[in-house]
Amino acid sequence: NNKSSSNNNNNKQHLLLPALAGSETQNLGENRWRVRLAMSKLDGEPLDAYLQRCQDRCLPPISNWSSLKAHFLAGGLFAGTLLGQLCPAFEKISAVAFHRDVNAHNILVDGAQSMTTTPLNHTPLRFGLVDFGLAVEASCWQKEDDLPTPDSRPSRVGQDGAYTWHHLDVGGDCRYWPVSAWVQFLLGWTELEDHPPWRFEYRTQLDLHSLGLTVLQALAETLPP
């Protein structure tokens, strides 16, 4: 029974991420490539679309503490479920890749329809992460130079052939960037080298920072306007 339960939990975990069905790489010329990925479909709608519906809902003004508490608990449950489901997923994939475009549009939510009209919802919530178009292979991204090695498998290569954090474009929605991403965008990698905490954040924590901002967004926007 324990083994069966463990297998079921693993299957549920896999549903948080799409499966890679196939890929294609096309040479467009010197140092120019096009990579196409085909991935399985996850159920749900974009989180930002759902949160917009929450903001647009017509609810009576909150007139007492118990009503405010109920709405806040519902928002906390929603945000906590998002964090609790996706954190283990990020822990799993970070050894292989960094998504680099975590935001409310690239997270799907399923089972949350009734929360647009009622503050409490007992329907099981499920979240999923999609759109790996800006993802980078972790070991290549974190290398200290762009010299190829036998085990290098860069999933994203810049126009100049670079594939490490130093020279690749700063990806993703800038509203979800940490300070280190803005430093890289405005001042370049040499500034990050002079500030080890920023350097560490940019090389390893981009996805977690963006997820944290998304969780805060979910908490705020599921509350009444």
Secondary structure, 3 states (H helix, E strand, C coil): CHHHHHHHHHHHHHCCCCCEEEEEEEEEECCEEEEEEEECCCCCEEHHHHHHHHHHCCCCCCCCHHHHHHHHHHHHHHHHHHHHHHHHHHHHHCCCEECCCCCCCCEEEECCHHHHCCCCCCCCCEEEECCCCCCEEHHHHCCCCCCCCCCCCCCCCCCCCCCCCCCCCCCCCHHHCCHHHHHHHHHCHHHHHCCHHHHHHHHHCHHHHHHHHHHHHHHHHCCCC
